[in-house]
Amino acid sequence: MKASEEIRSLADKERAVHSKKFFKTGKGEYGYGDIFLGVRTPQIRSIAKKNISISTTEMKTLIKSKYHEERLLGLIILANKYSKDKDEKVRNQLYKIYVSSFKYVNNWDLVDVTCPHVVGKHLMDKERSILYSWARSEDLWTKRIAIVSTHWFIRKNDLDDTFKIAEILLNDEHDLIHKAVGWMLREAGKRDLEKEEIFLKKHYKNMPRTMLRYSIEKFPEPKRQKYLKGTI
């Protein structure tokens, strides 16, 4: 059974209706027009694991699917292929496929589940100016990819790009960027709390409230309250 056939066999209409609401697909919302099968992410990961050897053509077809879950499946397969293959030429090709597919990486789960494991991992030992270009994009998902890709760097205790890109996105208007930046600042703080606090003390009074709340979520309550009240 093809990967697309297997995932469609698991379609659940009731869950699909819930997913349309959860991923904000109404007019004017960030996921407007997206279509769902109603398949759970663990099921998608299981199918991806079994289909890691599918052709590049089939993988690209999944990534370009009108169905949200098929796009996620294709992107997870791409990330799995990248992780498994140690050939730099193959990895470079997979990275290029991912970057050329940005228009299909068009919701927060598609971004968050995959971009650190492809973009972040690929750029770990390479020049990273492309992330700064993406951070200045007009496209919501491209900007989110720019900041969330740095999660891979954070895991390797390489924090500078996270703080620099966060600074670029400080005045962004979208809630999903506020959440992503706050999340990455929090993750960076787990590795180096002093560096996170240097950043926060410089910017916390002007940061979007959601970004601040996410970034200080794990702080001791007295310190968290000081940041929220502006008394640090």
VOMI-255032 format. One record per residue (C-alpha): x, y negated, z. Coordinates in steps of 0.25 Angstrom, whole numbers, plus 5000, padded with zeros to 4 digits. Example, Ala and Ser with C-alpha at 12.3 -4.5 7.8 and 13.67 -1.06 7.14 Angstrom:
2
c1: 5049, c2: 5018, c3: 5031 $
c1: 5055, c2: 5004, c3: 5029 $
// end
This chain:
232
c1: 5000, c2: 5000, c3: 5000 $
c1: 5005, c2: 4986, c3: 4996 $
c1: 5008, c2: 4976, c3: 5007 $
c1: 4996, c2: 4967, c3: 5002 $
c1: 4987, c2: 4979, c3: 5002 $
c1: 4990, c2: 4983, c3: 5016 $
c1: 4988, c2: 4969, c3: 5021 $
c1: 4975, c2: 4967, c3: 5014 $
c1: 4970, c2: 4981, c3: 5020 $
c1: 4972, c2: 4975, c3: 5034 $
c1: 4963, c2: 4963, c3: 5030 $
c1: 4953, c2: 4959, c3: 5041 $
c1: 4943, c2: 4948, c3: 5037 $
c1: 4940, c2: 4944, c3: 5052 $
c1: 4954, c2: 4942, c3: 5055 $
c1: 4956, c2: 4934, c3: 5042 $
c1: 4945, c2: 4924, c3: 5046 $
c1: 4952, c2: 4922, c3: 5059 $
c1: 4965, c2: 4920, c3: 5052 $
c1: 4959, c2: 4909, c3: 5043 $
c1: 4955, c2: 4902, c3: 5055 $
c1: 4968, c2: 4904, c3: 5063 $
c1: 4977, c2: 4900, c3: 5052 $
c1: 4969, c2: 4887, c3: 5049 $
c1: 4964, c2: 4890, c3: 5035 $
c1: 4953, c2: 4880, c3: 5034 $
c1: 4953, c2: 4867, c3: 5025 $
c1: 4964, c2: 4857, c3: 5030 $
c1: 4971, c2: 4868, c3: 5039 $
c1: 4985, c2: 4873, c3: 5037 $
c1: 4981, c2: 4886, c3: 5032 $
c1: 4970, c2: 4882, c3: 5023 $
c1: 4965, c2: 4892, c3: 5013 $
c1: 4974, c2: 4904, c3: 5018 $
c1: 4967, c2: 4917, c3: 5017 $
c1: 4969, c2: 4929, c3: 5027 $
c1: 4967, c2: 4944, c3: 5026 $
c1: 4966, c2: 4945, c3: 5041 $
c1: 4979, c2: 4954, c3: 5044 $
c1: 4987, c2: 4953, c3: 5057 $
c1: 5001, c2: 4949, c3: 5057 $
c1: 5006, c2: 4962, c3: 5063 $
c1: 4999, c2: 4969, c3: 5052 $
c1: 5006, c2: 4960, c3: 5042 $
c1: 5020, c2: 4963, c3: 5048 $
c1: 5017, c2: 4978, c3: 5048 $
c1: 5014, c2: 4977, c3: 5033 $
c1: 5026, c2: 4968, c3: 5031 $
c1: 5036, c2: 4978, c3: 5038 $
c1: 5031, c2: 4990, c3: 5029 $
c1: 5032, c2: 4981, c3: 5016 $
c1: 5046, c2: 4975, c3: 5018 $
c1: 5050, c2: 4982, c3: 5005 $
c1: 5040, c2: 4976, c3: 4996 $
c1: 5044, c2: 4968, c3: 4983 $
c1: 5047, c2: 4953, c3: 4983 $
c1: 5036, c2: 4952, c3: 4973 $
c1: 5026, c2: 4958, c3: 4983 $
c1: 5031, c2: 4950, c3: 4994 $
c1: 5030, c2: 4937, c3: 4987 $
c1: 5016, c2: 4941, c3: 4983 $
c1: 5012, c2: 4943, c3: 4997 $
c1: 5018, c2: 4930, c3: 5001 $
c1: 5010, c2: 4923, c3: 4991 $
c1: 4997, c2: 4930, c3: 4995 $
c1: 4984, c2: 4922, c3: 4997 $
c1: 4983, c2: 4930, c3: 5010 $
c1: 4990, c2: 4924, c3: 5022 $
c1: 4993, c2: 4938, c3: 5028 $
c1: 4999, c2: 4943, c3: 5015 $
c1: 5008, c2: 4930, c3: 5014 $
c1: 5013, c2: 4934, c3: 5028 $
c1: 5015, c2: 4948, c3: 5024 $
c1: 5024, c2: 4944, c3: 5013 $
c1: 5032, c2: 4934, c3: 5021 $
c1: 5034, c2: 4944, c3: 5032 $
c1: 5039, c2: 4954, c3: 5022 $
c1: 5049, c2: 4943, c3: 5017 $
c1: 5054, c2: 4941, c3: 5031 $
c1: 5055, c2: 4955, c3: 5033 $
c1: 5063, c2: 4957, c3: 5020 $
c1: 5072, c2: 4945, c3: 5024 $
c1: 5075, c2: 4952, c3: 5038 $
c1: 5078, c2: 4965, c3: 5032 $
c1: 5086, c2: 4962, c3: 5020 $
c1: 5101, c2: 4957, c3: 5023 $
c1: 5104, c2: 4954, c3: 5009 $
c1: 5106, c2: 4939, c3: 5008 $
c1: 5101, c2: 4938, c3: 4994 $
c1: 5088, c2: 4945, c3: 4997 $
c1: 5086, c2: 4936, c3: 5010 $
c1: 5089, c2: 4924, c3: 5001 $
c1: 5078, c2: 4928, c3: 4991 $
c1: 5068, c2: 4931, c3: 5002 $
c1: 5071, c2: 4918, c3: 5008 $
c1: 5068, c2: 4911, c3: 4995 $
c1: 5055, c2: 4919, c3: 4993 $
c1: 5051, c2: 4914, c3: 5007 $
c1: 5054, c2: 4899, c3: 5004 $
c1: 5048, c2: 4900, c3: 4991 $
c1: 5035, c2: 4905, c3: 4997 $
c1: 5033, c2: 4894, c3: 5007 $
c1: 5019, c2: 4890, c3: 5001 $
c1: 5014, c2: 4904, c3: 5006 $
c1: 5020, c2: 4903, c3: 5020 $
c1: 5009, c2: 4894, c3: 5023 $
c1: 5004, c2: 4897, c3: 5037 $
c1: 5011, c2: 4897, c3: 5051 $
c1: 5012, c2: 4912, c3: 5053 $
c1: 5018, c2: 4914, c3: 5039 $
c1: 5028, c2: 4904, c3: 5042 $
c1: 5031, c2: 4908, c3: 5056 $
c1: 5032, c2: 4923, c3: 5054 $
c1: 5041, c2: 4923, c3: 5043 $
c1: 5050, c2: 4910, c3: 5040 $
c1: 5060, c2: 4912, c3: 5052 $
c1: 5063, c2: 4926, c3: 5047 $
c1: 5066, c2: 4921, c3: 5033 $
c1: 5069, c2: 4906, c3: 5032 $
c1: 5075, c2: 4905, c3: 5046 $
c1: 5083, c2: 4918, c3: 5045 $
c1: 5088, c2: 4914, c3: 5031 $
c1: 5092, c2: 4900, c3: 5035 $
c1: 5099, c2: 4905, c3: 5047 $
c1: 5113, c2: 4905, c3: 5041 $
c1: 5110, c2: 4895, c3: 5030 $
c1: 5108, c2: 4880, c3: 5027 $
c1: 5094, c2: 4876, c3: 5033 $
c1: 5091, c2: 4862, c3: 5027 $
c1: 5079, c2: 4868, c3: 5019 $
c1: 5072, c2: 4869, c3: 5033 $
c1: 5073, c2: 4854, c3: 5035 $
c1: 5067, c2: 4852, c3: 5021 $
c1: 5056, c2: 4861, c3: 5024 $
c1: 5053, c2: 4854, c3: 5038 $
c1: 5051, c2: 4841, c3: 5030 $
c1: 5041, c2: 4848, c3: 5020 $
c1: 5027, c2: 4843, c3: 5019 $
c1: 5022, c2: 4858, c3: 5020 $
c1: 5018, c2: 4863, c3: 5033 $
c1: 5023, c2: 4877, c3: 5032 $
c1: 5036, c2: 4873, c3: 5026 $
c1: 5039, c2: 4864, c3: 5038 $
c1: 5034, c2: 4876, c3: 5047 $
c1: 5044, c2: 4885, c3: 5040 $
c1: 5055, c2: 4875, c3: 5042 $
c1: 5054, c2: 4875, c3: 5057 $
c1: 5049, c2: 4889, c3: 5060 $
c1: 5061, c2: 4895, c3: 5052 $
c1: 5070, c2: 4890, c3: 5062 $
c1: 5065, c2: 4900, c3: 5072 $
c1: 5075, c2: 4910, c3: 5066 $
c1: 5086, c2: 4900, c3: 5069 $
c1: 5081, c2: 4898, c3: 5083 $
c1: 5082, c2: 4913, c3: 5085 $
c1: 5096, c2: 4912, c3: 5082 $
c1: 5098, c2: 4900, c3: 5092 $
c1: 5100, c2: 4890, c3: 5080 $
c1: 5091, c2: 4879, c3: 5084 $
c1: 5095, c2: 4866, c3: 5077 $
c1: 5086, c2: 4867, c3: 5065 $
c1: 5074, c2: 4870, c3: 5073 $
c1: 5076, c2: 4857, c3: 5081 $
c1: 5079, c2: 4849, c3: 5068 $
c1: 5067, c2: 4854, c3: 5060 $
c1: 5058, c2: 4852, c3: 5072 $
c1: 5063, c2: 4837, c3: 5072 $
c1: 5059, c2: 4836, c3: 5057 $
c1: 5045, c2: 4842, c3: 5061 $
c1: 5042, c2: 4834, c3: 5073 $
c1: 5033, c2: 4824, c3: 5066 $
c1: 5026, c2: 4835, c3: 5058 $
c1: 5010, c2: 4833, c3: 5059 $
c1: 5006, c2: 4848, c3: 5058 $
c1: 5003, c2: 4856, c3: 5070 $
c1: 5009, c2: 4869, c3: 5064 $
c1: 5023, c2: 4861, c3: 5063 $
c1: 5022, c2: 4856, c3: 5077 $
c1: 5019, c2: 4871, c3: 5082 $
c1: 5031, c2: 4876, c3: 5074 $
c1: 5041, c2: 4866, c3: 5078 $
c1: 5037, c2: 4867, c3: 5093 $
c1: 5038, c2: 4882, c3: 5092 $
c1: 5052, c2: 4882, c3: 5086 $
c1: 5056, c2: 4871, c3: 5096 $
c1: 5051, c2: 4881, c3: 5107 $
c1: 5059, c2: 4892, c3: 5101 $
c1: 5072, c2: 4884, c3: 5100 $
c1: 5070, c2: 4880, c3: 5115 $
c1: 5070, c2: 4895, c3: 5118 $
c1: 5084, c2: 4895, c3: 5113 $
c1: 5089, c2: 4882, c3: 5118 $
c1: 5079, c2: 4874, c3: 5127 $
c1: 5089, c2: 4863, c3: 5128 $
c1: 5089, c2: 4860, c3: 5113 $
c1: 5074, c2: 4861, c3: 5113 $
c1: 5073, c2: 4851, c3: 5124 $
c1: 5083, c2: 4841, c3: 5117 $
c1: 5073, c2: 4841, c3: 5105 $
c1: 5061, c2: 4840, c3: 5113 $
c1: 5066, c2: 4829, c3: 5122 $
c1: 5069, c2: 4821, c3: 5109 $
c1: 5055, c2: 4824, c3: 5103 $
c1: 5045, c2: 4829, c3: 5112 $
c1: 5038, c2: 4816, c3: 5114 $
c1: 5035, c2: 4814, c3: 5099 $
c1: 5033, c2: 4829, c3: 5096 $
c1: 5019, c2: 4834, c3: 5092 $
c1: 5013, c2: 4839, c3: 5104 $
c1: 5011, c2: 4853, c3: 5098 $
c1: 5026, c2: 4854, c3: 5095 $
c1: 5030, c2: 4850, c3: 5109 $
c1: 5020, c2: 4860, c3: 5115 $
c1: 5026, c2: 4871, c3: 5107 $
c1: 5040, c2: 4867, c3: 5110 $
c1: 5039, c2: 4867, c3: 5125 $
c1: 5029, c2: 4878, c3: 5126 $
c1: 5039, c2: 4887, c3: 5134 $
c1: 5044, c2: 4876, c3: 5143 $
c1: 5042, c2: 4876, c3: 5158 $
c1: 5028, c2: 4869, c3: 5161 $
c1: 5034, c2: 4857, c3: 5168 $
c1: 5044, c2: 4854, c3: 5157 $
c1: 5033, c2: 4857, c3: 5146 $
c1: 5024, c2: 4847, c3: 5153 $
c1: 5035, c2: 4836, c3: 5153 $
c1: 5036, c2: 4837, c3: 5138 $
c1: 5021, c2: 4837, c3: 5136 $
c1: 5020, c2: 4825, c3: 5145 $
c1: 5032, c2: 4818, c3: 5139 $
c1: 5040, c2: 4817, c3: 5152 $
c1: 5053, c2: 4825, c3: 5149 $
// end
